[in-house]
Amino acid sequence: MQIHVDAAAHFSAFKRSLRLLRTPRFGTYYVATLLSNIGTWSQQIAEPWLLLSLGASSFLIGLDAFVQAAPAWMLILAGGILADRADRRVVITTFQAIQMMCPIILVALLLTNSVEPWMVVVLSLVVGVTDAISMPSFQTIAPSIVRHDQIPSAIALNATQFNLSRILGPALAGILMASVGAVGCFVANAASYLPFIAVALWILPRGSTPAPADQKLDRHHLFAGLRKILASPHMRGALLTVLTTSTLCGPLIIFCPVLVKDVLQGDASQFSLSIGAFGVGGLLGAVALLGVDPAKDTRRLSSGFAVTYGIITALASVAPWLWALPILLMIGGFSMAISNTSANSLLQATAPARLRGRTISLYMLAMRGGLSVGSLLAGVSANLLGVRYALLINGVLAVVTHFIIGRRWLRDSLPPTVPTPNAISRLNQLVKTSFGSLSR
């Protein structure tokens, strides 16, 4: 009987979430973001493969990923301030337009046979800088165009479109690379910016800011806000979990082309299949979260699936069969989606409205900054030890570190000063978006 009641509750929550897609503003935003992320993923498949074709080493592939994510360490907190204080409409459209020029330049270089590995890395740095500044503003769109009681559904649906793009993007990349070459992926990515910029101009009013800004903007106010966010041990636990996952497990996707091409002797279609499998897992994880009770304490979900992702990273590094890699990556994508989304739900549920942008910036810093450091270190260790040993060490370290963080994070119950899951449900279930990392 209890199982029947729980299943009915999950199905009811699932149906309520899907209704949001029929609303004009969120539905249009969902489609535009999906198209944008499909373009992003098609380039994410083509770019490391292009670097390998140009003779780049594992270190250079790691460096390319590093420069895309490293600017987060210096600029994403400033991006959080912009998200709290500036006109998000201007911030988003300006930096998206700058980013769009990068694949356009890459197309021109490819068509004239002028491309060199260092040029690809420089363009990735431009994308990383603009992403770090605009990402917190981008991540505030979903909760600003729905009612507060619809925010959990909007966040879960946003995670589904991101992971759906992880399936469709690599599939598109595989078709384009087999027919017209890598240049087709960069053309697709450049074109994918246009619908999102148009929709952002439509759904965001001029001069819009997500919350009342502080009267002064100085170093004291910036760090006072960050100290308030980090004062909660439960928020620190969420951030440390995401940071560890990004640093130690994120390189599994970055070095997937090296595993497929150099270790397992696969081709571009098998590489895109592996990345697509990761997206399938992420989509399944996001869909599973649509039916999770908002009153549930998400710490156990986040910590448990973070450990699972570490195990998958270690197993993928030693698997001798090419057919096994997509299966492992699908489980890894499922684990990462649930772990990161659950951690982010706790973070954004406890964040004061006036600090929401800065909270998002810390979450993105943990994701993007961790990935940047992890990619660079994994690139160095892959050059010295080989990619298999580098990823194996990362996976083992991730499991051990998550066990340590998880024990401390789960030791105490949620304190009265931090909204409990039941309070979260009563207070309009304030939850914010989860990934990615590569989401624009």
Secondary structure, DSSP 4 states (H G I P E B T S, - for coil): -HHHHHHHHHHHHHHHHHHGGGSHHHHHHHHHHHHHHHHHHHHHHHHHHHHHHTT--HHHHHHHHHHHHTHHHHHHHHHHHHHHHS-HHHHHHHHHHHHHHHHHHHHHHHHTT---HHHHHHHHHHHHHHHHHHHHHHHTHHHHSS-GGGHHHHHHHHHHHHHHHHHHHHHHHHHHHHHT-HHHHHHHHHHHHHHHHHHHHHHSPTT--SSPPPS--SHHHHHHHHHHHHTSHHHHHHHHHHHHIIIIITHHHHTHHHIIIIIS---HHHHHHHHHHHHHHHHHHHHHHHTS-TTS--HHHHHHHHHHHHHHHHHHHH---TTHHHHHHHHHHHHHHHHHHHHHHHHHHHS-GGGHHHHHHHHHIIIIIHHHHHHHHHHHHHHHH-HHHHHHHHHHHHHHHHHHHHHHHTTSPPPTTS--HHHHHHTTT-------TT--
